[in-house]
Amino acid sequence: MAYPANYRYTREHEWIALDGAIGTVGITDYAQNSLGDIVYVDAPKVGDAVTANATFGSVESVKAVSDLYSPVTGTVTEVNESLKTEPDKINAAPHDTWIIRVELSDPSQVEKLLDAAAYEAFISEETAS
């Protein structure tokens, strides 16, 4: 699967799409594929603070529970409520299904994240045997 070029990525397999000072955050196709069928998403509440590289929630699958790491520091402005009843949307469309939206404290933080080519290179290193 191609990774959207307009997104930025973390080494923990989250993506962020920036629209002004608002970042939309989800997990990558690689992450959902590694997890298997997602059965539950634990997300923060609107108004909660998130910190770059710190956990903000978790995703539970039939295989494991995996922490979610915020790519940026800021305040949660919106939570994808549909994931409470349809967490498997992430499996179906990982790059279209967001988990939270965050107002960034410092939008320049996004520049430190991986672009699509660097993320794909990182994955190929991780999966090389």
VOPAGU-2260 file (C-alpha; in pm, 1 decimal, decimal comma):
REM VOPAGU-2260
SITE   aa  ch    i         X         Y         Z
SITE  MET   A    0       0,0       0,0       0,0
SITE  ALA   A    1     124,5     346,2     -84,8
SITE  TYR   A    2     163,0     585,3     205,7
SITE  PRO   A    3       6,5     930,2     146,5
SITE  ALA   A    4     279,5    1179,4      58,8
SITE  ASN   A    5     101,4    1465,9     238,0
SITE  TYR   A    6     115,0    1282,4     573,9
SITE  ARG   A    7     403,9    1265,5     818,8
SITE  TYR   A    8     485,9     947,4    1011,1
SITE  THR   A    9     636,8     830,3    1339,6
SITE  ARG   A   10     863,2     532,1    1403,5
SITE  GLU   A   11     577,7     399,8    1623,4
SITE  HIS   A   12     355,9     381,9    1310,2
SITE  GLU   A   13     121,6     676,6    1359,6
SITE  TRP   A   14      45,7     925,6    1083,8
SITE  ILE   A   15     -51,3    1290,7    1101,6
SITE  ALA   A   16    -207,3    1513,8     838,3
SITE  LEU   A   17    -170,5    1884,4     906,7
SITE  ASP   A   18    -433,9    2145,5     822,6
SITE  GLY   A   19    -306,3    2475,6     958,6
SITE  ALA   A   20    -249,6    2419,8    1331,4
SITE  ILE   A   21    -480,2    2114,3    1345,3
SITE  GLY   A   22    -328,7    1771,0    1306,5
SITE  THR   A   23    -537,5    1463,8    1227,0
SITE  VAL   A   24    -381,9    1146,4    1373,6
SITE  GLY   A   25    -428,4     779,0    1290,1
SITE  ILE   A   26    -226,3     459,2    1256,7
SITE  THR   A   27     -58,9     334,1     942,2
SITE  ASP   A   28    -145,5      39,1     723,7
SITE  TYR   A   29     167,7    -134,3     853,3
SITE  ALA   A   30      45,5     -94,3    1213,2
SITE  GLN   A   31    -305,7    -223,4    1150,2
SITE  ASN   A   32    -168,9    -514,2     945,7
SITE  SER   A   33      71,2    -608,5    1227,2
SITE  LEU   A   34    -206,2    -586,5    1486,9
SITE  GLY   A   35    -469,6    -785,3    1299,2
SITE  ASP   A   36    -841,5    -730,3    1356,1
SITE  ILE   A   37    -888,6    -421,0    1573,9
SITE  VAL   A   38   -1163,4    -467,2    1832,3
SITE  TYR   A   39   -1126,2    -159,6    2056,9
SITE  VAL   A   40    -975,2     189,7    2047,7
SITE  ASP   A   41    -899,6     376,7    2371,1
SITE  ALA   A   42    -869,2     747,5    2288,8
SITE  PRO   A   43    -837,8    1060,0    2504,2
SITE  LYS   A   44   -1119,9    1308,7    2557,0
SITE  VAL   A   45   -1164,8    1644,2    2387,3
SITE  GLY   A   46    -963,1    1900,5    2582,2
SITE  ASP   A   47    -699,0    1650,6    2695,9
SITE  ALA   A   48    -336,0    1744,5    2642,5
SITE  VAL   A   49    -111,2    1516,4    2438,1
SITE  THR   A   50     267,0    1524,6    2430,9
SITE  ALA   A   51     493,8    1435,3    2141,2
SITE  ASN   A   52     629,8    1079,4    2173,0
SITE  ALA   A   53     408,1    1004,4    2475,7
SITE  THR   A   54     116,9     762,2    2478,1
SITE  PHE   A   55    -231,3     904,9    2427,4
SITE  GLY   A   56    -432,8     583,6    2411,7
SITE  SER   A   57    -424,8     228,7    2283,0
SITE  VAL   A   58    -556,8       0,8    2015,0
SITE  GLU   A   59    -668,8    -349,2    2107,8
SITE  SER   A   60    -672,6    -626,1    1850,9
SITE  VAL   A   61    -734,5    -998,4    1860,3
SITE  LYS   A   62    -354,2   -1037,5    1885,7
SITE  ALA   A   63    -240,7    -766,4    2128,9
SITE  VAL   A   64    -288,6    -425,2    2286,2
SITE  SER   A   65     -65,5    -158,5    2138,4
SITE  ASP   A   66      -2,3     190,1    2275,9
SITE  LEU   A   67     -69,3     491,4    2057,2
SITE  TYR   A   68     198,2     762,2    2059,0
SITE  SER   A   69     124,6    1123,9    1977,4
SITE  PRO   A   70     337,8    1260,5    1695,3
SITE  VAL   A   71     299,0    1615,4    1835,5
SITE  THR   A   72     226,5    1818,2    2147,3
SITE  GLY   A   73    -107,9    1992,1    2173,0
SITE  THR   A   74    -471,2    1970,8    2281,2
SITE  VAL   A   75    -727,2    1718,5    2155,7
SITE  THR   A   76    -999,4    1905,6    1964,7
SITE  GLU   A   77   -1195,8    1608,3    1833,9
SITE  VAL   A   78   -1219,3    1230,6    1883,3
SITE  ASN   A   79   -1348,5     991,5    1618,0
SITE  GLU   A   80   -1653,4     865,6    1810,5
SITE  SER   A   81   -1745,9     613,6    1538,9
SITE  LEU   A   82   -1448,5     401,1    1646,0
SITE  LYS   A   83   -1631,6     314,8    1970,1
SITE  THR   A   84   -1872,8      98,1    1773,1
SITE  GLU   A   85   -1671,9      38,8    1454,7
SITE  PRO   A   86   -1303,0       4,7    1548,2
SITE  ASP   A   87   -1251,7    -222,2    1245,8
SITE  LYS   A   88   -1280,8      87,8    1021,2
SITE  ILE   A   89    -907,4     123,5    1088,9
SITE  ASN   A   90    -842,1    -217,8     933,3
SITE  ALA   A   91   -1055,3    -134,6     630,4
SITE  ALA   A   92    -905,5     210,5     559,4
SITE  PRO   A   93    -613,0     293,1     790,8
SITE  HIS   A   94    -504,9     608,5     608,7
SITE  ASP   A   95    -860,1     745,5     589,1
SITE  THR   A   96    -967,6     658,0     944,6
SITE  TRP   A   97    -845,9     907,3    1201,5
SITE  ILE   A   98    -843,1     860,6    1578,6
SITE  ILE   A   99    -796,0    1213,5    1716,0
SITE  ARG   A  100    -752,7    1571,2    1599,1
SITE  VAL   A  101    -504,7    1787,8    1784,7
SITE  GLU   A  102    -441,0    2161,1    1794,0
SITE  LEU   A  103     -62,4    2174,1    1781,2
SITE  SER   A  104     131,5    2381,4    2032,7
SITE  ASP   A  105     413,6    2409,2    1777,7
SITE  PRO   A  106     328,7    2317,5    1415,9
SITE  SER   A  107     700,9    2302,1    1329,3
SITE  GLN   A  108     717,1    1972,2    1525,9
SITE  VAL   A  109     573,9    1802,9    1218,0
SITE  GLU   A  110     893,7    1879,9    1024,5
SITE  LYS   A  111    1084,0    1638,5    1253,3
SITE  LEU   A  112     860,3    1345,9    1153,2
SITE  LEU   A  113     927,0    1105,6     867,3
SITE  ASP   A  114     793,9    1180,3     520,6
SITE  ALA   A  115     633,6     895,9     322,3
SITE  ALA   A  116     958,5     786,2     153,0
SITE  ALA   A  117    1152,3     782,3     481,8
SITE  TYR   A  118     869,7     591,1     653,7
SITE  GLU   A  119     860,8     330,1     376,0
SITE  ALA   A  120    1239,4     292,3     405,0
SITE  PHE   A  121    1202,9     253,5     784,4
SITE  ILE   A  122     940,8     -21,4     740,7
SITE  SER   A  123    1153,6    -210,0     490,9
SITE  GLU   A  124    1444,0    -202,8     739,0
SITE  GLU   A  125    1212,2    -325,9    1017,8
SITE  THR   A  126    1076,4    -612,3     809,6
SITE  ALA   A  127    1406,3    -721,7     653,0
SITE  SER   A  128    1509,4   -1064,0     774,2
